[in-house]
C-alpha cells in the first residue's frame, strides 16, 4: 500500500545514519489476524446490570508474542447498544480489573446517544503487566541486547490498541467499523498515536497529554539528561517542604525510570555514545506523529492533540508551533500531566471537563459531521520589550468565530524537562472581536521579562457541543 510504503521510507531515513539502532516494525498482517487472538471469553455478551440499553462483553486476548515464549495478554471490554451494529467505534484503554470497564462522560454519551461502539483494552505501566515486577526488566534486557525499539513501551502500547480493534472486528454481529477513533491519555495517548500512525483502520486520533514532537519526560537512556536540568530537579525535590509530597514526587520519578534503560546498562553492553543518543529519540519513534503528518494527511486521518503547557511528558510545544502551526491542538495554559495533589499537581489535563467535551465534539464531527472542527488560528504578535506591552491578534482562516476567546501568558518560563516548568504560573485576559473572525488582546507585563510565552484559547459552541482549541505556544524574547 502507498501509505505503508511511505512509512517504511520514513523509518529507513531515520535509522540510516545509525543502523545499529533499529526502529521496531509492526507486522500488520499478524496484527489483523483474528485467529491469533487466542480469545478467552471471561463474560459473554450480556446486558449491563445498571443499564439494559447497553450490552457488554469481557474477553482476554493475546496482544503479541513479544519475544519467543513471552506472550502478552490483556483484557478487553466491549460495550455496544443493546441492538444493532456499530459502524463507528472508539478505542480507549482501561486497567487490568477482572470485570467489564464502565463508560463515563463523553464516551457514555457517544454510546447511548449516538450508538458508537466502545472497546477498552487494559493498558498499564510495563512493570504492572504479567509477570508483574519482571516484564519491564526483561524488556529492557531485550532492548539492550537487540537494539531494536520493538522492546520499548511505545511499541507494546501501540500494538495493544491495534489488537483491541482486531478483537472488535471479530465480533461481526456487533462491530462492523467504518470509522475508528482512538483516544487516551499519557501512555494511552502514546498508544493512540502509534496506532493511528501505523494502522490505516484508524481514521482519527485524539491523544491527550502525550508526546508529539519530543521524547516524554526526558531521554530514554537515563543519565543523558542535560546536567543543568538534573541539578534543577534534584534541588526542587530537596526543597519540597511537605514530606508526603516529596515522597510522591520521588515515586513518580522512579516510575518513569523503571521503563527506561540506563547509561551504565548501555555502556556495559558495549553501546557507543552515538547509539545511546540515537536510542533516546528512536525509542519513542512509534508515537512521534509529526514525522508522519504527510502520510496521515494522504490517508485522511484526523488528528486533535490535547496537551498541557506545564507537562514535561509533552515537551517541545514551542518548537511544535514553529514547525507545525497547522496541527490542531488544545494546549491548556498551566495544564499538568497529572499526579499526586500532595506534590502540587492540581490541574490535570485529562480530568478537565473541556477536554472530555472535546472528545464529544471531535467524535461527533468525525463520525457524523454534525459539527465543524476549528481551523487552527493564525496569530500575530507585537511585543515591545521596552514598554513591556504585548498586542496579540488571532484570525481564523475558515471564518469561525468562537464565542469565548482568551489570551494567556507566562513570564520567564523554566526549561522543558525541569520540574519547575510544571508549576510555571499563567495569567489571562479576554480578547475582543476586531474584525471578521478576528480577535485581539492587549496586556502590560510587569517586572523583568526575559521570555514571554503566549497561548490563545478559543471555545466554539455548535450543535450541542463545545470545542475548545488553542493557538500554538509562542515564545517571545
C-alpha positions, 0 to 999 in steps of 0.5 A: 500500500502507498501509505505503508510504503511511505512509512517504511521510507520514513523509518529507513531515513531515520535509522540510516545514519545509525543502523545499529539502532533499529526502529521496531516494525509492526507486522500488520498482517499478524496484527489483523489476524483474528485467529491469533487472538487466542480469545478467552471469553471471561463474560459473554455478551450480556446486558449491563446490570445498571443499564439494559440499553447497553450490552457488554462483553469481557474477553482476554486476548493475546496482544503479541508474542513479544519475544519467543515464549513471552506472550502478552495478554490483556483484557478487553471490554466491549460495550455496544447498544443493546441492538444493532451494529456499530459502524463507528467505534472508539478505542480507549484503554482501561486497567487490568480489573477482572470485570467489564470497564464502565463508560463515563462522560463523553464516551457514555454519551457517544454510546447511548446517544449516538450508538458508537461502539466502545472497546477498552483494552487494559493498558498499564505501566510495563512493570504492572503487566504479567509477570508483574515486577519482571516484564519491564526488566526483561524488556529492557534486557531485550532492548539492550541486547537487540537494539531494536525499539520493538522492546520499548513501551511505545511499541507494546502500547501501540500494538495493544490498541491495534489488537483491541480493534482486531478483537472488535472486528471479530465480533461481526454481529456487533462491530462492523467499523467504518470509522475508528477513533482512538483516544487516551491519555499519557501512555494511552495517548502514546498508544493512540498515536502509534496506532493511528500512525501505523494502522490505516483502520484508524481514521482519527486520533485524539491523544491527550497529554502525550508526546508529539514532537519530543521524547516524554519526560526526558531521554530514554537512556537515563543519565543523558539528561542535560546536567543543568536540568538534573541539578534543577530537579534534584534541588526542587525535590530537596526543597519540597517542604511537605514530606508526603509530597516529596515522597510522591514526587520521588515515586513518580520519578522512579516510575518513569525510570523503571521503563527506561534503560540506563547509561551504565546498562548501555555502556556495559553492553558495549553501546557507543555514545552515538547509539545511546543518543540515537536510542533516546529519540528512536525509542519513542519513534512509534508515537512521534506523529509529526514525522508522519503528518504527510502520510496521515494527511494522504490517508485522511486521518484526523488528528486533535492533540490535547496537551498541557503547557506545564507537562514535561511528558509533552515537551517541545510545544514551542518548537511544535508551533514553529514547525507545525502551526497547522496541527490542531491542538488544545494546549491548556495554559498551566495544564499538568500531566497529572499526579499526586495533589500532595506534590502540587499537581492540581490541574490535570489535563485529562480530568478537565471537563473541556477536554472530555467535551472535546472528545464529544465534539471531535467524535461527533464531527468525525463520525457524523459531521454534525459539527465543524472542527476549528481551523487552527488560528493564525496569530500575530504578535507585537511585543515591545520589550521596552514598554513591556506591552504585548498586542496579540491578534488571532484570525481564523482562516475558515471564518469561525468565530468562537464565542469565548476567546482568551489570551494567556501568558507566562513570564520567564518560563523554566526549561522543558524537562525541569520540574519547575516548568510544571508549576510555571504560573499563567495569567489571562485576559479576554480578547475582543472581536476586531474584525471578521473572525478576528480577535485581539488582546492587549496586556502590560507585563510587569517586572523583568521579562526575559521570555514571554510565552503566549497561548490563545484559547478559543471555545466554539459552541455548535450543535450541542457541543463545545470545542475548545482549541488553542493557538500554538505556544509562542515564545517571545524574547 
